[in-house]
Amino acid sequence: MSSSTASQPSQSANTHAVASAWADVLVRRGHLHAVLPAPTGQWLVQEGPKSPVLVLPGPEDLLDLAARVQRDENAIRGVSR
């Protein structure tokens, strides 16, 4: 193992960091009311202040949710790829 790979964060840590960044964006832009990582690796998501809390199994699921929000937003605005 080279020293450059030993100092790199794990893929899991990177996925968690990216999911955390997307959680901030989704809340800041009003797509979700609250998103919190749980100590178990799960993510707690609330769509609105009176909505039930949803439990996502992991950061990948939060990234999937962010991708769905992007697709929905692009469809509303008529943006295509």
C-alpha positions, 0 to 999 in steps of 0.5 A, spaced: 500 500 500 503 506 497 503 512 502 498 516 497 492 511 498 493 510 505 492 518 506 486 518 502 479 517 505 475 511 504 470 511 499 465 510 504 467 516 508 467 520 501 460 518 500 458 520 507 461 527 505 457 528 499 451 525 502 452 530 507 453 536 502 447 534 498 443 534 505 445 541 506 443 543 499 436 540 499 434 543 506 437 550 504 433 550 497 427 548 501 426 541 498 426 538 504 425 540 511 430 536 515 435 531 514 440 528 519 445 522 519 444 517 524 449 514 528 447 507 525 449 510 518 442 511 516 439 518 514 433 521 517 429 525 512 423 530 513 419 533 507 415 538 511 415 540 519 409 536 520 411 530 515 413 523 518 420 522 519 423 517 513 429 513 515 433 512 509 438 506 510 444 509 508 448 515 504 447 512 497 439 512 498 440 520 500 444 521 494 438 517 490 433 522 493 437 528 491 438 525 484 430 524 483 429 531 486 434 534 480 430 530 475 424 532 477 426 540 478 429 539 471 423 536 468 419 542 471 423 547 468 424 543 461 431 542 462 433 535 458 440 532 457 
